[in-house]
Amino acid sequence: MSELNTLTLAQARDALRKGETTSVALTEACLAAIEGAGALNAFVHKTPEIALERARAADARLQSGDAPKMCGLPIGIKDLFCTRGVPSQAASRILEGFKPEYESTVSQQLADAGAVMLGKLNMDEFAMGSSNETSCYGNAVNPWRRGNEDTPLTPGGSSGGSAAAVAADLCLAATGTDTGGSIRQPAAFTGITGIKPTYGRCSRWGIVAFASSLDQAGPMTKDVRDAAIMLEAMCGHDPKDSTSADLAVPDFEAMLTGDIRGKKIGIPREYRMDGMPAEIEKLWTDGAAMLKEAGAQIVDISLPHTKYALPTYYVIAPAEASSNLARYDGVRYGHRAKLAKGDGITEMYEKTRAEGFGHEVQRRVMVGTYVLSAGFYDAYYNRARKVRTLIKKDFEDVFAAGIDAILTPATPSAAFGLGEMTDADPVQMYLNDVFTVTVNLAGLPGVAVPAGLDQQGLPLGLQLIGRPWEEGDLLNTAYALEQAAGFLAKPGKWW
């Protein structure tokens, strides 16, 4: 059998069932790969003792015949998920030393399904960023390189550590979260699959909040089948989360037939941006041709309010962030600044937050506080909420007209070099989310699938957007696209 850490979830699951390997062997292979990949800075809190303990328990379950699909499979957990007794910092100094006494619902469900946690993964601070350059742990690095260059590239953000770890075979899969594209953009940058499910499909309880009406957890995996397997384990109603949907979770893997004959795939004309690179344009055209060849009908559609999506997102998300992050004040947990004699509680708040939050988080908190302030609430926040409703209605109208899924690029470019955008206008960085934020604003499911390489040998992804609650149908369309694209490229090992 090939190196165990390079297996997909489905391959490893089948090998475990046949007795060809053990969870302990799989886990040890991943732990060895993690130890040899310090240059990627993907894993920031390693938990080998917990991993081996869970692997031994999984092997016992497999022996007894009581084993769900994820049993014994080693995965990474994004640092945004609270994990009992393990540092859960959201990549921020302000949560230094915080070890929760509870487990997030999603990570608990994965543990209950027998999955093995290898450790916590790097990310942008509080999930705010598109390049994994705002982390208190330092940058995560993309395992891919441009041609023969050794320029370190971004793995995308905010789930950059998750994307890098899966692409480099440090774990079989990983959890991510997506507020404006934070699963789909890094998946596209690293040549893996990532799905953001419908808002409410996965519980948000125990996941450190960024923007509560936009955040959603999802899996980041080596292929579409793995995404279906892991998503099923992550979903389900949770009474602890008032936004969690009380809906049955289908067997997503069983729905992967690859048959999309008669499906209507929409191509939104508003996503044809000025200055879009020719390679992205060609990838999109090729993707539509592949789906047509598989039997789908390609339909030109209009989503007229798309042009307002980025400004709407960058009003709503910072507004919710400024409210959510008000709890980090140095009083109850995490970092507290050293105070001078005579300092009162106001100085403690100010110093703690100034020391604990990085620049991007400070910027978004300030923007959010501004748009929520008395003089500007109606001009910015209320107006953005109204535009969000119009964006959602655009999608509802298209789906009501019989469209089954929408095909768009996942990102406006391939992965860029670390440091290439940080000194520029922050709006340039925000433009990375141009194809993804609409999906969060409308609460829809979206999946990124690797579909080709650019001229420099870097992966490029396509995005499929589905109807609400129809992740199974969306994954099946993604499966058909994956089969047609035949993307099998892997990064050359340099780390």
Secondary structure, DSSP 8 states (H G I E B T S, - for coil): ---GGGS-HHHHHHHHHTTSS-HHHHHHHHHHHHHT-GGG--EEEE-HHHHHHHHHHHHHHHHHT---TTTT-EEEEETTB-BTTB---TT-GGGTT---SS--HHHHHHHHTT-EEEEEE--SGGG--SSS-S-TT-----S--STT----B---SSSHHHHHHHHTTSSSEEEEEESSSTTHHHHHHHT-EEEE--TTSS--TTB--S-TTT-EEEEEESSHHHHHHHHHHH----TT-TT--------TGGG-----TT-EEEEEGGG--TT--HHHHHHHHHHHHHHHHTT-EEEEE--GGGGGHHHHHHHHHHHHHHHHGGG-SSSSSS------TT--HHHHHHHHHHHHS-HHHHHHHHHHHHHHSTTTIIIIIIHHHHHHHHHHHHHHHHHHTT--EEEEES-SSS--BTTTTTTS-HHHHHGGGTTTHHHHHHT--EEEEEEEE-TTS-EEEEEEEE-TT-HHHHHHHHHHHHHHH----------
